């Protein structure tokens, strides 16, 4: 029973970190790599990680004749929060290097995610829109095409 509880705690930590990384703007490959690093650091070798647009899942089979244990988590919000992404990256690095254990990583993850963000979500979304608009203007997004090759 204790071994099963430890497996659950390791998978849960990987899913929670994966959720934070995905909701902070990382791509699917980065999310999968983070989750795999967390499960490996927790002693769960050979986990299968699946990352879809809003769903994360981890499967682990402790022995060839044991049934696999699969857990899923749905990411509710996706945006850009590079400060949070950096904090979680440092946390994963500390965990994989052995400087902290799974329990300490879980506590630090709770602390990092509960800190109020310096800017509200609407301000971050609005500034991203302004940045995209500025880039479009710089690239000539408001002018008609001057490509004469298409007129042949």
MARLUMBA-867440 format. One record per atom (N, C-alpha, C): residue in three letters; atom name; z, x negated, y negated. Coordinates in steps of 0.001 Angstrom, whole numbers, plus 500000, padded with zeros to 6 digits. Example, Ala and Ser with C-alpha at 12.3 -4.5 7.8 and 13.67 -1.06 7.14 Angstrom:
<rs>
r aa Ala; at N; Z 507800; X 486810; Y 505690
r aa Ala; at CA; Z 507800; X 487700; Y 504500
r aa Ala; at C; Z 507800; X 486800; Y 503300
r aa Ser; at N; Z 507080; X 487150; Y 502250
r aa Ser; at CA; Z 507140; X 486330; Y 501060
r aa Ser; at C; Z 507870; X 487100; Y 499970
</rs>
This chain:
<rs>
r aa Unk; at N; Z 500000; X 499181; Y 501198
r aa Unk; at CA; Z 500000; X 500000; Y 500000
r aa Unk; at C; Z 500000; X 499139; Y 498740
r aa Unk; at N; Z 500758; X 498038; Y 498738
r aa Unk; at CA; Z 500782; X 497159; Y 497571
r aa Unk; at C; Z 499431; X 496512; Y 497329
r aa Unk; at N; Z 498737; X 496140; Y 498418
r aa Unk; at CA; Z 497420; X 495530; Y 498274
r aa Unk; at C; Z 496448; X 496530; Y 497648
r aa Unk; at N; Z 496518; X 497770; Y 498076
r aa Unk; at CA; Z 495648; X 498802; Y 497517
r aa Unk; at C; Z 495939; X 499025; Y 496025
r aa Unk; at N; Z 497201; X 498976; Y 495662
r aa Unk; at CA; Z 497588; X 499128; Y 494255
r aa Unk; at C; Z 497059; X 497963; Y 493422
r aa Unk; at N; Z 497113; X 496750; Y 493957
r aa Unk; at CA; Z 496601; X 495579; Y 493240
r aa Unk; at C; Z 495083; X 495665; Y 493061
r aa Unk; at N; Z 494403; X 496153; Y 494095
r aa Unk; at CA; Z 492951; X 496345; Y 493988
r aa Unk; at C; Z 492653; X 497340; Y 492874
r aa Unk; at N; Z 493397; X 498449; Y 492869
r aa Unk; at CA; Z 493188; X 499460; Y 491829
r aa Unk; at C; Z 493425; X 498875; Y 490440
r aa Unk; at N; Z 494483; X 498115; Y 490264
r aa Unk; at CA; Z 494796; X 497538; Y 488953
r aa Unk; at C; Z 493714; X 496563; Y 488486
r aa Unk; at N; Z 493192; X 495770; Y 489424
r aa Unk; at CA; Z 492118; X 494840; Y 489074
r aa Unk; at C; Z 490848; X 495568; Y 488668
r aa Unk; at N; Z 490492; X 496599; Y 489416
r aa Unk; at CA; Z 489290; X 497373; Y 489095
r aa Unk; at C; Z 489480; X 498122; Y 487785
r aa Unk; at N; Z 490666; X 498697; Y 487585
r aa Unk; at CA; Z 490934; X 499438; Y 486357
r aa Unk; at C; Z 490825; X 498533; Y 485133
r aa Unk; at N; Z 491361; X 497324; Y 485215
r aa Unk; at CA; Z 491260; X 496393; Y 484091
r aa Unk; at C; Z 489802; X 496048; Y 483807
r aa Unk; at N; Z 489027; X 495817; Y 484849
r aa Unk; at CA; Z 487605; X 495507; Y 484663
r aa Unk; at C; Z 486877; X 496672; Y 483996
r aa Unk; at N; Z 487172; X 497890; Y 484425
r aa Unk; at CA; Z 486529; X 499061; Y 483827
r aa Unk; at C; Z 486946; X 499253; Y 482371
r aa Unk; at N; Z 488214; X 499053; Y 482079
r aa Unk; at CA; Z 488678; X 499195; Y 480699
r aa Unk; at C; Z 488037; X 498158; Y 479783
r aa Unk; at N; Z 487974; X 496908; Y 480265
r aa Unk; at CA; Z 487338; X 495864; Y 479445
r aa Unk; at C; Z 485841; X 496133; Y 479296
r aa Unk; at N; Z 485223; X 496566; Y 480364
r aa Unk; at CA; Z 483802; X 496910; Y 480289
r aa Unk; at C; Z 483537; X 498032; Y 479302
r aa Unk; at N; Z 484424; X 499014; Y 479284
r aa Unk; at CA; Z 484283; X 500120; Y 478337
r aa Unk; at C; Z 484382; X 499630; Y 476894
r aa Unk; at N; Z 485341; X 498771; Y 476622
r aa Unk; at CA; Z 485507; X 498250; Y 475262
r aa Unk; at C; Z 484295; X 497411; Y 474861
r aa Unk; at N; Z 483815; X 496582; Y 475775
r aa Unk; at CA; Z 482664; X 495728; Y 475474
r aa Unk; at C; Z 481416; X 496583; Y 475227
r aa Unk; at N; Z 481201; X 497596; Y 476072
r aa Unk; at CA; Z 480028; X 498451; Y 475894
r aa Unk; at C; Z 480134; X 499278; Y 474616
r aa Unk; at N; Z 481299; X 499820; Y 474341
r aa Unk; at CA; Z 481448; X 500653; Y 473144
r aa Unk; at C; Z 481413; X 499827; Y 471866
r aa Unk; at N; Z 481525; X 498513; Y 471980
r aa Unk; at CA; Z 481477; X 497636; Y 470803
r aa Unk; at C; Z 480083; X 497112; Y 470510
r aa Unk; at N; Z 479118; X 497452; Y 471341
r aa Unk; at CA; Z 477738; X 497087; Y 471033
r aa Unk; at C; Z 477104; X 496064; Y 471946
r aa Unk; at N; Z 477753; X 495656; Y 473020
r aa Unk; at CA; Z 477163; X 494674; Y 473929
r aa Unk; at C; Z 476128; X 495332; Y 474840
r aa Unk; at N; Z 475205; X 494544; Y 475334
r aa Unk; at CA; Z 474189; X 495036; Y 476244
r aa Unk; at C; Z 474710; X 495167; Y 477666
r aa Unk; at N; Z 473927; X 495824; Y 478503
r aa Unk; at CA; Z 474344; X 496101; Y 479875
r aa Unk; at C; Z 474616; X 494828; Y 480670
r aa Unk; at N; Z 473808; X 493797; Y 480486
r aa Unk; at CA; Z 474021; X 492559; Y 481248
r aa Unk; at C; Z 475321; X 491871; Y 480843
r aa Unk; at N; Z 475661; X 491923; Y 479555
r aa Unk; at CA; Z 476927; X 491343; Y 479092
r aa Unk; at C; Z 478120; X 492133; Y 479614
r aa Unk; at N; Z 477980; X 493449; Y 479656
r aa Unk; at CA; Z 479054; X 494295; Y 480180
r aa Unk; at C; Z 479280; X 493991; Y 481654
r aa Unk; at N; Z 478189; X 493908; Y 482415
r aa Unk; at CA; Z 478310; X 493609; Y 483851
r aa Unk; at C; Z 478916; X 492235; Y 484081
r aa Unk; at N; Z 478503; X 491246; Y 483300
r aa Unk; at CA; Z 479052; X 489894; Y 483449
r aa Unk; at C; Z 480544; X 489865; Y 483123
r aa Unk; at N; Z 480954; X 490590; Y 482092
r aa Unk; at CA; Z 482369; X 490657; Y 481736
r aa Unk; at C; Z 483171; X 491286; Y 482860
r aa Unk; at N; Z 482689; X 492408; Y 483381
r aa Unk; at CA; Z 483407; X 493109; Y 484445
r aa Unk; at C; Z 483482; X 492259; Y 485706
r aa Unk; at N; Z 482410; X 491566; Y 486035
r aa Unk; at CA; Z 482403; X 490702; Y 487220
r aa Unk; at C; Z 483370; X 489532; Y 487046
r aa Unk; at N; Z 483445; X 488981; Y 485846
r aa Unk; at CA; Z 484389; X 487890; Y 485587
r aa Unk; at C; Z 485833; X 488370; Y 485730
r aa Unk; at N; Z 486113; X 489582; Y 485266
r aa Unk; at CA; Z 487477; X 490123; Y 485359
r aa Unk; at C; Z 487855; X 490400; Y 486809
r aa Unk; at N; Z 486948; X 490985; Y 487580
r aa Unk; at CA; Z 487266; X 491254; Y 488986
r aa Unk; at C; Z 487426; X 489954; Y 489766
r aa Unk; at N; Z 486590; X 488975; Y 489490
r aa Unk; at CA; Z 486709; X 487684; Y 490183
r aa Unk; at C; Z 488016; X 486988; Y 489827
r aa Unk; at N; Z 488406; X 487053; Y 488559
r aa Unk; at CA; Z 489662; X 486440; Y 488143
r aa Unk; at C; Z 490853; X 487134; Y 488784
r aa Unk; at N; Z 490700; X 488409; Y 489108
r aa Unk; at CA; Z 491760; X 489159; Y 489764
r aa Unk; at C; Z 491763; X 489020; Y 491274
r aa Unk; at N; Z 490892; X 488179; Y 491805
r aa Unk; at CA; Z 490854; X 487947; Y 493244
r aa Unk; at C; Z 489988; X 488914; Y 494020
r aa Unk; at N; Z 489219; X 489743; Y 493349
r aa Unk; at CA; Z 488339; X 490700; Y 494022
r aa Unk; at C; Z 486935; X 490112; Y 494081
r aa Unk; at N; Z 486653; X 489396; Y 495127
r aa Unk; at CA; Z 485350; X 488745; Y 495284
r aa Unk; at C; Z 484353; X 489723; Y 495905
r aa Unk; at N; Z 483118; X 489635; Y 495487
r aa Unk; at CA; Z 482062; X 490448; Y 496075
r aa Unk; at C; Z 482004; X 491872; Y 495563
r aa Unk; at N; Z 482504; X 492115; Y 494357
r aa Unk; at CA; Z 482425; X 493459; Y 493776
r aa Unk; at C; Z 480985; X 493759; Y 493372
r aa Unk; at N; Z 480636; X 495013; Y 493445
r aa Unk; at CA; Z 479341; X 495474; Y 492968
r aa Unk; at C; Z 479576; X 496224; Y 491672
r aa Unk; at N; Z 478900; X 495781; Y 490625
r aa Unk; at CA; Z 479051; X 496366; Y 489297
r aa Unk; at C; Z 477766; X 497108; Y 488964
r aa Unk; at N; Z 477907; X 498346; Y 488477
r aa Unk; at CA; Z 476753; X 499118; Y 488022
r aa Unk; at C; Z 477012; X 499578; Y 486596
r aa Unk; at N; Z 476043; X 499314; Y 485718
r aa Unk; at CA; Z 476152; X 499708; Y 484319
r aa Unk; at C; Z 474938; X 500541; Y 483972
r aa Unk; at N; Z 475170; X 501800; Y 483623
r aa Unk; at CA; Z 474120; X 502684; Y 483138
r aa Unk; at C; Z 474351; X 502927; Y 481664
r aa Unk; at N; Z 473618; X 503854; Y 481068
r aa Unk; at CA; Z 473720; X 504045; Y 479619
r aa Unk; at C; Z 475139; X 504373; Y 479173
r aa Unk; at N; Z 475823; X 505270; Y 479858
r aa Unk; at CA; Z 477190; X 505622; Y 479470
r aa Unk; at C; Z 478180; X 505542; Y 480628
r aa Unk; at N; Z 477763; X 505070; Y 481777
r aa Unk; at CA; Z 478628; X 505058; Y 482956
r aa Unk; at C; Z 478790; X 503645; Y 483494
r aa Unk; at N; Z 480034; X 503288; Y 483792
r aa Unk; at CA; Z 480349; X 502012; Y 484424
r aa Unk; at C; Z 480953; X 502305; Y 485782
r aa Unk; at N; Z 480602; X 501500; Y 486782
r aa Unk; at CA; Z 481235; X 501672; Y 488093
r aa Unk; at C; Z 481438; X 500320; Y 488755
r aa Unk; at N; Z 482510; X 500270; Y 489555
r aa Unk; at CA; Z 482848; X 499068; Y 490317
r aa Unk; at C; Z 483109; X 499507; Y 491749
r aa Unk; at N; Z 482475; X 498821; Y 492700
r aa Unk; at CA; Z 482739; X 499055; Y 494114
r aa Unk; at C; Z 483270; X 497771; Y 494726
r aa Unk; at N; Z 484275; X 497941; Y 495595
r aa Unk; at CA; Z 484881; X 496785; Y 496249
r aa Unk; at C; Z 485185; X 497155; Y 497686
r aa Unk; at N; Z 484804; X 496261; Y 498584
r aa Unk; at CA; Z 485083; X 496443; Y 500008
r aa Unk; at C; Z 485897; X 495247; Y 500473
r aa Unk; at N; Z 487155; X 495498; Y 500852
r aa Unk; at CA; Z 488067; X 494405; Y 501188
r aa Unk; at C; Z 487736; X 493730; Y 502510
r aa Unk; at N; Z 487128; X 494446; Y 503432
r aa Unk; at CA; Z 486758; X 493889; Y 504736
r aa Unk; at C; Z 485493; X 494593; Y 505219
r aa Unk; at N; Z 484714; X 493944; Y 506090
r aa Unk; at CA; Z 483474; X 494560; Y 506559
r aa Unk; at C; Z 483672; X 495910; Y 507255
r aa Unk; at N; Z 484819; X 496097; Y 507888
r aa Unk; at CA; Z 485053; X 497360; Y 508579
r aa Unk; at C; Z 485906; X 498337; Y 507775
r aa Unk; at N; Z 486214; X 498006; Y 506519
r aa Unk; at CA; Z 486996; X 498890; Y 505645
r aa Unk; at C; Z 486052; X 499693; Y 504752
r aa Unk; at N; Z 486443; X 500904; Y 504414
r aa Unk; at CA; Z 485587; X 501690; Y 503515
r aa Unk; at C; Z 485626; X 501106; Y 502101
r aa Unk; at N; Z 484510; X 501157; Y 501399
r aa Unk; at CA; Z 484507; X 500630; Y 500030
r aa Unk; at C; Z 485286; X 501545; Y 499091
r aa Unk; at N; Z 485854; X 500941; Y 498076
r aa Unk; at CA; Z 486572; X 501677; Y 497043
r aa Unk; at C; Z 485712; X 501618; Y 495786
r aa Unk; at N; Z 485364; X 502777; Y 495255
r aa Unk; at CA; Z 484484; X 502851; Y 494091
r aa Unk; at C; Z 485163; X 503626; Y 492978
r aa Unk; at N; Z 485127; X 503064; Y 491777
r aa Unk; at CA; Z 485719; X 503708; Y 490604
r aa Unk; at C; Z 484677; X 503735; Y 489496
r aa Unk; at N; Z 484710; X 504804; Y 488696
r aa Unk; at CA; Z 483760; X 504974; Y 487593
r aa Unk; at C; Z 484510; X 505233; Y 486290
r aa Unk; at N; Z 483823; X 504939; Y 485208
r aa Unk; at CA; Z 484360; X 505231; Y 483873
r aa Unk; at C; Z 483186; X 505590; Y 482974
r aa Unk; at N; Z 483371; X 506597; Y 482147
r aa Unk; at CA; Z 482334; X 507036; Y 481216
r aa Unk; at C; Z 482696; X 506542; Y 479824
r aa Unk; at N; Z 481733; X 505930; Y 479158
r aa Unk; at CA; Z 481924; X 505427; Y 477800
r aa Unk; at C; Z 481570; X 506552; Y 476839
r aa Unk; at N; Z 482552; X 506983; Y 476047
r aa Unk; at CA; Z 482371; X 508129; Y 475166
r aa Unk; at C; Z 481668; X 507771; Y 473860
r aa Unk; at N; Z 481935; X 506607; Y 473310
r aa Unk; at CA; Z 481412; X 506235; Y 471998
r aa Unk; at C; Z 480743; X 504876; Y 472083
r aa Unk; at N; Z 479601; X 504762; Y 471437
r aa Unk; at CA; Z 478934; X 503468; Y 471353
r aa Unk; at C; Z 478631; X 503170; Y 469903
r aa Unk; at N; Z 478969; X 501990; Y 469482
r aa Unk; at CA; Z 478725; X 501568; Y 468108
r aa Unk; at C; Z 478721; X 500053; Y 468051
r aa Unk; at N; Z 479024; X 499526; Y 466882
r aa Unk; at CA; Z 479063; X 498082; Y 466698
r aa Unk; at C; Z 480419; X 497697; Y 466132
r aa Unk; at N; Z 481126; X 496865; Y 466861
r aa Unk; at CA; Z 482415; X 496344; Y 466398
r aa Unk; at C; Z 482533; X 494914; Y 466926
r aa Unk; at N; Z 481961; X 493986; Y 466165
r aa Unk; at CA; Z 481886; X 492615; Y 466629
r aa Unk; at C; Z 483246; X 491922; Y 466635
r aa Unk; at N; Z 484164; X 492362; Y 465785
r aa Unk; at CA; Z 485510; X 491783; Y 465797
r aa Unk; at C; Z 486215; X 492122; Y 467106
r aa Unk; at N; Z 486127; X 493371; Y 467528
r aa Unk; at CA; Z 486732; X 493785; Y 468793
r aa Unk; at C; Z 486041; X 493103; Y 469966
r aa Unk; at N; Z 484736; X 492997; Y 469896
r aa Unk; at CA; Z 483972; X 492318; Y 470947
r aa Unk; at C; Z 484411; X 490862; Y 471083
r aa Unk; at N; Z 484649; X 490201; Y 469972
r aa Unk; at CA; Z 485109; X 488812; Y 469990
r aa Unk; at C; Z 486504; X 488698; Y 470585
r aa Unk; at N; Z 487391; X 489618; Y 470216
r aa Unk; at CA; Z 488755; X 489603; Y 470757
r aa Unk; at C; Z 488749; X 489771; Y 472280
r aa Unk; at N; Z 487942; X 490691; Y 472768
r aa Unk; at CA; Z 487884; X 490916; Y 474219
r aa Unk; at C; Z 487249; X 489715; Y 474911
r aa Unk; at N; Z 486267; X 489099; Y 474286
r aa Unk; at CA; Z 485652; X 487905; Y 474874
r aa Unk; at C; Z 486689; X 486791; Y 475019
r aa Unk; at N; Z 487517; X 486583; Y 473998
r aa Unk; at CA; Z 488582; X 485575; Y 474086
r aa Unk; at C; Z 489576; X 485931; Y 475197
r aa Unk; at N; Z 489859; X 487201; Y 475318
r aa Unk; at CA; Z 490778; X 487675; Y 476351
r aa Unk; at C; Z 490225; X 487412; Y 477750
r aa Unk; at N; Z 488946; X 487682; Y 477944
r aa Unk; at CA; Z 488313; X 487428; Y 479245
r aa Unk; at C; Z 488291; X 485935; Y 479543
r aa Unk; at N; Z 488010; X 485131; Y 478546
r aa Unk; at CA; Z 488017; X 483673; Y 478745
r aa Unk; at C; Z 489399; X 483162; Y 479151
r aa Unk; at N; Z 490448; X 483691; Y 478511
r aa Unk; at CA; Z 491816; X 483297; Y 478878
r aa Unk; at C; Z 492142; X 483725; Y 480309
r aa Unk; at N; Z 491700; X 484910; Y 480689
r aa Unk; at CA; Z 491955; X 485412; Y 482038
r aa Unk; at C; Z 491228; X 484590; Y 483086
r aa Unk; at N; Z 489963; X 484306; Y 482858
r aa Unk; at CA; Z 489190; X 483552; Y 483850
r aa Unk; at C; Z 489614; X 482090; Y 483928
r aa Unk; at N; Z 490152; X 481553; Y 482837
r aa Unk; at CA; Z 490629; X 480166; Y 482847
r aa Unk; at C; Z 492021; X 480045; Y 483460
r aa Unk; at N; Z 492670; X 481171; Y 483720
r aa Unk; at CA; Z 493993; X 481147; Y 484323
r aa Unk; at C; Z 495131; X 480961; Y 483340
r aa Unk; at N; Z 494837; X 481050; Y 482032
r aa Unk; at CA; Z 495886; X 480897; Y 481033
r aa Unk; at C; Z 496799; X 482122; Y 480965
r aa Unk; at N; Z 496263; X 483281; Y 481368
r aa Unk; at CA; Z 497061; X 484512; Y 481434
r aa Unk; at C; Z 496779; X 485199; Y 482766
r aa Unk; at N; Z 497677; X 486066; Y 483194
r aa Unk; at CA; Z 497454; X 486831; Y 484426
r aa Unk; at C; Z 496952; X 488229; Y 484079
r aa Unk; at N; Z 496704; X 489021; Y 485109
r aa Unk; at CA; Z 496142; X 490354; Y 484915
r aa Unk; at C; Z 497069; X 491256; Y 484102
r aa Unk; at N; Z 498360; X 491170; Y 484335
r aa Unk; at CA; Z 499315; X 492007; Y 483608
r aa Unk; at C; Z 499309; X 491676; Y 482120
r aa Unk; at N; Z 499330; X 490389; Y 481798
r aa Unk; at CA; Z 499278; X 489962; Y 480397
r aa Unk; at C; Z 497947; X 490368; Y 479762
r aa Unk; at N; Z 496853; X 490255; Y 480504
r aa Unk; at CA; Z 495544; X 490657; Y 479986
r aa Unk; at C; Z 495523; X 492152; Y 479672
r aa Unk; at N; Z 496136; X 492932; Y 480523
r aa Unk; at CA; Z 496197; X 494376; Y 480302
r aa Unk; at C; Z 497002; X 494703; Y 479046
r aa Unk; at N; Z 498117; X 494030; Y 478856
r aa Unk; at CA; Z 498937; X 494249; Y 477660
r aa Unk; at C; Z 498182; X 493832; Y 476395
r aa Unk; at N; Z 497527; X 492686; Y 476462
r aa Unk; at CA; Z 496766; X 492226; Y 475290
r aa Unk; at C; Z 495591; X 493144; Y 474989
r aa Unk; at N; Z 494951; X 493678; Y 476026
r aa Unk; at CA; Z 493856; X 494617; Y 475799
r aa Unk; at C; Z 494369; X 495870; Y 475097
r aa Unk; at N; Z 495536; X 496361; Y 475510
r aa Unk; at CA; Z 496137; X 497516; Y 474837
r aa Unk; at C; Z 496418; X 497220; Y 473368
r aa Unk; at N; Z 496920; X 496024; Y 473077
r aa Unk; at CA; Z 497206; X 495638; Y 471698
r aa Unk; at C; Z 495933; X 495551; Y 470866
r aa Unk; at N; Z 494916; X 494912; Y 471421
r aa Unk; at CA; Z 493668; X 494709; Y 470692
r aa Unk; at C; Z 492990; X 496043; Y 470384
r aa Unk; at N; Z 493004; X 496960; Y 471331
r aa Unk; at CA; Z 492320; X 498231; Y 471111
r aa Unk; at C; Z 493114; X 499197; Y 470243
r aa Unk; at N; Z 494405; X 498965; Y 470078
r aa Unk; at CA; Z 495200; X 499877; Y 469258
r aa Unk; at C; Z 495311; X 499439; Y 467793
r aa Unk; at N; Z 494826; X 498249; Y 467478
r aa Unk; at CA; Z 494844; X 497772; Y 466091
r aa Unk; at C; Z 493820; X 498586; Y 465295
r aa Unk; at N; Z 494207; X 499108; Y 464127
r aa Unk; at CA; Z 493233; X 499858; Y 463329
r aa Unk; at C; Z 492085; X 498952; Y 462875
r aa Unk; at N; Z 490897; X 499491; Y 462916
r aa Unk; at CA; Z 489714; X 498744; Y 462501
r aa Unk; at C; Z 489685; X 498653; Y 460977
r aa Unk; at N; Z 489149; X 497558; Y 460423
r aa Unk; at CA; Z 489173; X 497370; Y 458967
r aa Unk; at C; Z 488274; X 498353; Y 458219
r aa Unk; at N; Z 487251; X 498893; Y 458876
r aa Unk; at CA; Z 486328; X 499820; Y 458220
r aa Unk; at C; Z 486189; X 501069; Y 459085
r aa Unk; at N; Z 486083; X 502247; Y 458463
r aa Unk; at CA; Z 485882; X 503464; Y 459252
r aa Unk; at C; Z 484491; X 503483; Y 459895
r aa Unk; at N; Z 484343; X 504280; Y 460947
r aa Unk; at CA; Z 483069; X 504330; Y 461669
r aa Unk; at C; Z 481916; X 504756; Y 460776
r aa Unk; at N; Z 482160; X 505692; Y 459860
r aa Unk; at CA; Z 481078; X 506162; Y 459002
r aa Unk; at C; Z 480565; X 505033; Y 458109
r aa Unk; at N; Z 481448; X 504140; Y 457674
r aa Unk; at CA; Z 481029; X 503028; Y 456826
r aa Unk; at C; Z 480188; X 502029; Y 457620
r aa Unk; at N; Z 480586; X 501782; Y 458865
r aa Unk; at CA; Z 479821; X 500862; Y 459709
r aa Unk; at C; Z 478444; X 501453; Y 460012
r aa Unk; at N; Z 478396; X 502742; Y 460343
r aa Unk; at CA; Z 477117; X 503398; Y 460636
r aa Unk; at C; Z 476226; X 503411; Y 459401
r aa Unk; at N; Z 476810; X 503729; Y 458251
r aa Unk; at CA; Z 476023; X 503754; Y 457021
r aa Unk; at C; Z 475470; X 502390; Y 456653
r aa Unk; at N; Z 476285; X 501368; Y 456806
r aa Unk; at CA; Z 475813; X 500020; Y 456477
r aa Unk; at C; Z 474734; X 499550; Y 457445
r aa Unk; at N; Z 474836; X 499976; Y 458710
r aa Unk; at CA; Z 473777; X 499636; Y 459669
r aa Unk; at C; Z 472462; X 500300; Y 459274
r aa Unk; at N; Z 472535; X 501536; Y 458798
r aa Unk; at CA; Z 471338; X 502236; Y 458335
r aa Unk; at C; Z 470727; X 501568; Y 457114
r aa Unk; at N; Z 471576; X 501153; Y 456183
r aa Unk; at CA; Z 471084; X 500450; Y 454996
r aa Unk; at C; Z 470434; X 499125; Y 455369
r aa Unk; at N; Z 471039; X 498430; Y 456317
r aa Unk; at CA; Z 470463; X 497166; Y 456780
r aa Unk; at C; Z 469094; X 497394; Y 457406
r aa Unk; at N; Z 468976; X 498423; Y 458232
r aa Unk; at CA; Z 467692; X 498729; Y 458867
r aa Unk; at C; Z 466653; X 499127; Y 457825
r aa Unk; at N; Z 467070; X 499917; Y 456845
r aa Unk; at CA; Z 466146; X 500302; Y 455783
r aa Unk; at C; Z 465680; X 499107; Y 454977
r aa Unk; at N; Z 466590; X 498202; Y 454659
r aa Unk; at CA; Z 466225; X 496994; Y 453927
r aa Unk; at C; Z 465270; X 496118; Y 454709
r aa Unk; at N; Z 465513; X 495992; Y 456008
r aa Unk; at CA; Z 464607; X 495193; Y 456841
r aa Unk; at C; Z 463226; X 495831; Y 456893
r aa Unk; at N; Z 463166; X 497154; Y 456972
r aa Unk; at CA; Z 461868; X 497843; Y 456994
r aa Unk; at C; Z 461121; X 497638; Y 455680
r aa Unk; at N; Z 461852; X 497680; Y 454575
r aa Unk; at CA; Z 461208; X 497459; Y 453281
r aa Unk; at C; Z 460688; X 496028; Y 453162
r aa Unk; at N; Z 461467; X 495057; Y 453658
r aa Unk; at CA; Z 461021; X 493665; Y 453589
r aa Unk; at C; Z 459786; X 493420; Y 454442
r aa Unk; at N; Z 459685; X 494125; Y 455547
r aa Unk; at CA; Z 458534; X 493956; Y 456429
r aa Unk; at C; Z 457355; X 494817; Y 456012
r aa Unk; at N; Z 457508; X 495559; Y 454930
r aa Unk; at CA; Z 456402; X 496379; Y 454443
r aa Unk; at C; Z 456322; X 497719; Y 455141
r aa Unk; at N; Z 457430; X 498275; Y 455510
r aa Unk; at CA; Z 457440; X 499551; Y 456218
r aa Unk; at C; Z 457013; X 500726; Y 455372
r aa Unk; at N; Z 456973; X 500578; Y 454051
r aa Unk; at CA; Z 456598; X 501703; Y 453198
r aa Unk; at C; Z 455132; X 501647; Y 452790
r aa Unk; at N; Z 454439; X 500574; Y 453077
r aa Unk; at CA; Z 453039; X 500437; Y 452676
r aa Unk; at C; Z 452114; X 500803; Y 453820
r aa Unk; at N; Z 450954; X 501367; Y 453510
r aa Unk; at CA; Z 449987; X 501626; Y 454586
r aa Unk; at C; Z 449432; X 500312; Y 455133
r aa Unk; at N; Z 448990; X 500360; Y 456331
r aa Unk; at CA; Z 448472; X 499161; Y 456979
r aa Unk; at C; Z 447217; X 498683; Y 456301
r aa Unk; at N; Z 447085; X 497377; Y 456134
r aa Unk; at CA; Z 445885; X 496788; Y 455528
r aa Unk; at C; Z 445039; X 496097; Y 456589
r aa Unk; at N; Z 445276; X 496420; Y 457834
r aa Unk; at CA; Z 444545; X 495800; Y 458933
r aa Unk; at C; Z 443154; X 496416; Y 459000
r aa Unk; at N; Z 442129; X 495642; Y 458706
r aa Unk; at CA; Z 440751; X 496117; Y 458684
r aa Unk; at C; Z 440118; X 496100; Y 460088
r aa Unk; at N; Z 440762; X 495485; Y 461043
r aa Unk; at CA; Z 440207; X 495407; Y 462392
r aa Unk; at C; Z 440149; X 496783; Y 463066
r aa Unk; at N; Z 441034; X 497668; Y 462698
r aa Unk; at CA; Z 441067; X 498966; Y 463341
r aa Unk; at C; Z 440014; X 499910; Y 462808
r aa Unk; at N; Z 439272; X 499539; Y 461735
r aa Unk; at CA; Z 438265; X 500411; Y 461136
r aa Unk; at C; Z 436886; X 500229; Y 461737
r aa Unk; at N; Z 436705; X 499374; Y 462693
r aa Unk; at CA; Z 435385; X 499106; Y 463285
r aa Unk; at C; Z 434863; X 500246; Y 464037
</rs>
